[in-house]
Amino acid sequence: MNNGKICISICAKTADELFEQIGRAEPLADVIEVRFDRLEIDEVGKATDLISSRSGLRNKLLATFRSEDQGGNRHLSYQDRVAFWNSGIDRYFVGADFEEDIAEEVASWACEYRIASFHDLSGCPSNLDEISDRLSTTHADVLKVAVQANQITDAIPLWKLLENRTPDAKPLIPIAMGEAGKWTRILALAHGAFMTYASLDVGAETAPGQISAADMIDVFRVKELDRETEVFGIVAGDTSYSVSPWMHNAAFKAATMNRVFVPLQVADLDEFIRRMVRPQTREIDLNFNGFSVTNPHKQAIMRHLDEIDETAAKIGAVNTVKIENGKLYGYNTDAPGFIAPLKATFGDLKNARVAVVGAGGAARSCIFALQQEGADVALFARDTNKAAVLAAEFGIRVKEFEISNLRSEISECDILVNATPLGTKGETQNKTIATAEQLKDVKLVYDLIYNPLDTFLIREATKAGVPAIGGLEMLIAQGAKQFEIWTAETAPLDAMAEAVKKKLKL
Ligand code: NAP
């Protein structure tokens, strides 16, 4: 538990829209930021009148009137901003957010806290300490420093600003904007930040990387976190599509654990491990206890580990890291996560003829697990050179995968596994590796894709009367194994599955 606040930032165009959104924000937010610079210019007066007539709201409202160069929505001169604040508006708000250049104007404002804010929308400047010192010499009660994190490590100087504050320092709101900075929004309150910002709705973000207030409260539980909270996360090249935070946070919540799972978008894995993870070299300590690792880092992570378990070493990929006593241990839960639902549905896999389509990281784990069970595996891939390397490693057959002639090939198999992204929500959602007609002799279809839950391939299998397993089952099974590695407790499967389904239906 911490003392920080969640502020929902509202950008409405009209006064009516503003009040509709304030109404929905009220039950969720400690503070509601009214972005006056986002209102149509001729709606500002009406909005102010409405706000002044609702004295009960005063304790929650924060006013912001920011110019374009500081992330605002319209060009505002120094005079425009001073005139706005000098109109007496400050008395209807608990807080006001102002820029450094009008700092001298704020001394007499009636609101309870004045936030001096600095924004860098392109990156993180090298002189953050100097900027923060400058802000704290103003009449501000609270400092806000918002920078853009293009890389996860860009947020390190910002985090140091939070961690290195002296006890008498003014409260700070540190924000690293962008997907790579999301973790700062989630963990800031636990480390003493005054406030963190959230959007009212998914898709209504007022700054890059903002998370919805409902998710900040229910999924990440940001106000319940503290310095003792064990931090886990997904290390990926792009975390924006991952449902793992929903799955793992639901598990931690169901098990009433002081743990949180955050998105960790990492481009440079070496730098991330050196500067943020490895105890001997890290510059900040977030209390990381483990990671889920996915594309493109599943193989690259291996050189950073102190120990790799036998299965992961044989597969040649790690999707789970546990950090204990300063050491990093690697595991692979994709293989057991893949095989468990398959065995439960198909039964004994000995000599079962399995066609695996795709030659990437997932295929690698599938092939390993299938061979362990004694299945007869054939690999289909569009890039036969790449597939040949994988096939040679496991001693299996490779066939060039072409949708047009797949039928003759798959009629010889009992189980068809899709380990390509074909059918995933987005560009390839309307594609399938096989049609109902082609599937009619197959005994079971297993599509690793879980978004959407009901893929084109699954629908074709259903049409052909062929039983099918979707990717959700593997996702939950491999996630459950991760949970068990990290916590040594049994995973709450129902809570995990429910959370993923809820997220995917949004
Ligand atoms: P990956 O390493 O990128 O490999 C993808 C494979 O699919 C590559 O062989 C790629 O061929 C091939 N491919 C891509 N687009 C294709 C197309 N249009 N036609 C034919 N082949 C194509 O990805 P991955 O990690 O193996 O994951 C594969 C899929 O499994 C993803 O959709 C992922 O979400 C899913 N998955 C699900 C779970 C789960 O828990 N349910 C776990 C892991 C993965 P090239 O090499 O020629 O590009």
Residues whose N, C-alpha, C, O or C-beta is under 5 A from the ligand:
A	BS01	NAP	G358 A359 G360 G361 A362 A363 R382 D383 A419 T420 P421 L448 I449 Y450 G471 L472 M474 L475
